[in-house]
Amino acid sequence: MTNYWVASHISGLFAIYDENIDPLKRGSRGAGFSISRGTTTTVRFSEDNANHFFFNKKEVDVKLANISSFVLNHYLKLAQTNYEGNFGVSIHHEFEIPLSAGYGASASGALSCSFALNDLLKLSLTEQEIYQIAHTAEIIESGGLGDVLALFKGGWEYRTLEGAPFIGKAENILSNQFKVATLSFGEMNTKSIIKNINWKEKINSVGNLFIQEIINEPTIRNFGLASKQFAVSSMLATPNVIEFMNQYDNENLIISQIMLGDGIFILYKDSDDLPDHPNLVKETICHSTVKKL
């Protein structure tokens, strides 16, 4: 048995680059931040020689665990020469964040799974290989685009070249004057957006403009303002997000949408300025995003 914890990642804006034949060179450009609420993954050999997947202690069908299944199948192929006979693996994900809500749960799950399986199966893969397997799973199974690269960088970051870690490029936004809080209203289907040509055109037409603004002035304040403008201009902003922005917008808060999710993040300096909402979570920015437990 082996356990790994990986942080979660939230994007504030992005542009889609998914046309390269090589999945390691596909992904997104954009900007966001990693938080200390993440995913703990435990992997062990199963007793019945079958593969099993659990989300928060509940067994789920392989169709719901398609990204973890992709990672597992990749590792099982690599391990064929090391093991004789049949065996199965049980993968247990404990998520500290909402699922399908823009918190990058699929990426933190894929990455923690990739690290844990490398240990369990004693494959001794390099860090580069471990990250790139997780990124490939995200791309092929349409779980996300740039979260694995962002987690590799950690902290506040902006991504200037799409692709897996060691191929794509990301830089940190070093200013720490702002804190961040999040609020999730519900789910959003990532695949229905990133695989839709009409959405892709809308997103990229404005996404690249606002990404360039962050490159020109890489501050957290500029990131927040660019993210807010992107959410509205791309028409991704949901009714819940727009209503929240209109209700709580003021000079002390920068409110934008979690991408891709029906939820918001708030940049603030003083906790007294935050709205009094029971589901609002004050997040901690995470710089060291992978831990073996």
C-alpha positions, 0 to 999 in steps of 0.5 A, a space after each residue: 500500500 502507498 499513499 500520496 497527497 496532491 494539491 488542487 488547482 484553480 484556473 482564472 482564465 485560459 486558452 485552448 491549444 489541443 491540436 498537436 498530435 502529441 498529447 504531451 504538447 497539447 494543453 492550455 495557456 492561462 493563469 491560476 493558483 494551487 490550494 492546500 485542499 487536495 486529493 489523497 490517493 491510496 493504492 493497494 493490491 486487491 484481494 480478488 485480482 480485479 481493479 477497483 476505484 473508490 471516490 470518498 470511500 464509495 466504489 464507482 464504476 470505471 466509466 466514472 473513474 476514466 482518468 484513474 483507469 487510464 493511469 492504472 492501465 498505463 502503469 500495468 502495461 509498464 509492470 507486465 515484465 515485473 509480475 507473473 500471474 494475474 493481479 488487480 489494484 484498488 485505487 482510493 481517492 479522498 477528495 477535499 474539494 468539490 468534484 466537477 466544479 473547477 477545482 482540478 480534482 481530476 488532475 490532482 487525482 491523476 497525479 497522486 495516482 501516478 506517483 502512488 502506482 509508481 511506488 506500488 509497482 516498484 517501477 522507479 520512473 523519473 519525476 518527468 515520466 510520472 507527471 507526463 503520464 498524469 498529463 496524458 490521462 487528463 488530455 486523452 480523457 478530457 479531464 482538463 488541459 493545464 492543471 498538471 503543469 500548473 501543479 508542477 509549478 505550484 503557487 500563483 502561476 501563469 502558463 505561457 506555453 501549453 504542454 506537460 511538465 518539462 515541455 510546457 512553460 509556466 512562471 510564478 506570480 510572486 506577489 503575496 499581498 492578496 488572499 483568496 477564498 472560494 465558493 462553489 455553486 455546483 458542477 460544470 461539464 468540462 468536456 462539453 466546453 473544451 471539446 466544443 469548437 464554438 466554445 473554443 473559438 469564444 474562449 481563445 478569442 479573448 483568452 489570449 488577450 487577457 493572458 498577454 495582459 498578465 504576461 505584461 504585468 504579472 501581479 495578482 491584482 492584474 490576474 484577478 481583473 483579467 480573470 473577471 473580464 475573461 469570465 464575462 467576455 467569454 460568456 462562460 460566466 454562469 447566472 450564479 457567478 454574475 449574480 454574486 459579482 453584482 451583489 458583492 462587487 466593491 473596491 476591496 474585493 476582486 471576484 471572478 469565476 472558477 474555470 471551469 465550474 459554477 463557482 467563484 474565487 475572491 481576492 481580498 486583503 482583509 477578512 472583514 471585507 468578505 461576504 458573510 456566506 456559509 459555504 465560503 472557504 478561505 483557501 491557503 495557497 500551496 507551493 509544495 503540491 505533492 507529498 508522500 504520506 
